[in-house]
């Protein structure tokens, strides 16, 4: 599943949902083509052995593709977040970012769906959400399963 795939729509934000799974950071495309100019991104990555310059390049690629809200999850996600922020700090309107370092993946997915609200400058043009998993087939399977069955995700995370 190295290609960006549409898997439906989230009913609250009405964003179209996409998933992508790649074996490593270098396999991520330089540019993503989405139906809306801006999008929300969830990146599930074990970055503990990924060099800073590779993460900064990933940030540049996501930003040039239209990322308006970025969430990092996985080992060393705080560093990923900080490096992404360092690349995004000159953007206007502001690019919102967060990390989910102590949260289970299901909670990060839930937050990605229901808590990620980009700056109001992107409100009308941010109509897509992209969940990217890197190097972990189990995470990829979990993300896709949860995005395809949001009722189950809600039952398990909210209750």
N, C-alpha and C positions, 0 to 999 in steps of 0.2 A: 504494500500500500504506500508506495513512495509518491503517489500523486495526491493532490488535493481532491477530496471527495465530499460532495454534498450529502448530508444525511437527514435533512429535514429543517424544521423551523422551530424556534423557541417561542412559545405563545405569549409570554409577558413582554419581552423586548421586541418581538417579531423579527429578530435577527435570524438570517439563514445560518445553519450550523454546518461547519466543515471539519473534517479530520484529516490529518496527515501523520504518517509514521515513517521515520527515516532511520537508517542504521547509525548515523553519526552526524555531527553538526555540518560537516563538509557536504553532505548530501542534500541539505536544504537548498531550495531554489533561490537564486538571487532575487527573483521577483515572483510574486504570486498574483495571479489574475483572479479577482473576485468580482461579483456583480455590483458591489458598492465601492465607492472611493475609499472608505475607511472601515476598519474592523477592530474587534477585540481579539487578543491572542492569549492563549494559555500555552506555556511551554513547560512540558514535563521532561526534565533532563537531569542526569547525574553529571554535574559540571566539575566534580572534584579533580578531574584530570584534563579538563578542557582549558587550553591557554586563553588568557585575556583577549588577545587579538582576534581569536576565532569567535569569541562571544561578541566582541565589538562589531565584527563584520556581520554576524547574524543580526545584531540590532540595526545596523545600517540597512540591511536587506529588508527587514520587517518594516522599518520606518518608510523606506522608499516605496514599499508596497501599499502603505496606508494605515499602518498600525496606529490606533488612537488610544488604546488601553492595553497594557502588557502585564501579565501575571506570570511569575516564575514559580515553579514547584520542583522539589527534588533536592538531593544532596548538593550543598553549596549554592542554593538558589539565592541567598542574600547577595553573594558576589555577582551572580548573573544580573540581579536587579540593579545593583549599584553601577555595573558596567553599562547596562542598558540606559540607565538614567544619565550617565555621563555623555552618552551619544545623543540622547533626546533632549538635553537641557536647553537647547536653543530654539526648539520648536514652539511655534505659536499657531493656534491655541496650544496650551500645555498638553503634553502626552502624560496620561495618568499611568502609574505603575504600582505594583505591589508584589509581595512574595508571600508564599505560604509554607514557611519552613517547619512549623511544628504541627501542621494539619495533615490528616490522612488524605490520600488522593481524592476520595469521594467528596470531602468537604471543599477541596480546591476546585473540583468540577462544579459543585453546587454554587460556590462563590462566582466562578467564571460565568455561569448562566444567569445568576440573579442579583449579583452585587456590583458587577463591572459596569459602571456608568461613565462614559467618556466625558471630557469637558464639553460644556454646552455648545462650543463652537463646532463640534463634530456630531452633535445630536441628530441632525437630519440626514447626515451622509454615512453614519456608522450603522450599517444594516447587515453586517456579517460578523460571525464569531468563528475563530479558527483554533482548534485544539491540536497542538503539535506534540508528538511524543518522539523521543530520540533514544534509540538503542535499547529499548526494553519492550519486548512483545507483550508481556503481561500488562504493562501500563497501557499499551495501545488497545488491547482487548478490553480492558476495564473502561477506558475513556469512551470507546465507541459504544459499548454495551450501555453505559450510563446515559449517554446522550440520546441513544435510541429509545430508552425507557426512563424518561424523566420522572414519571409517577413513582416508580420504584426508588429512584434516587431520592426524591423528596421524602418518601416514607422512611427510608433508612437514615437520612441525615437530619431531618427536622424533628422526628419523633424520638 
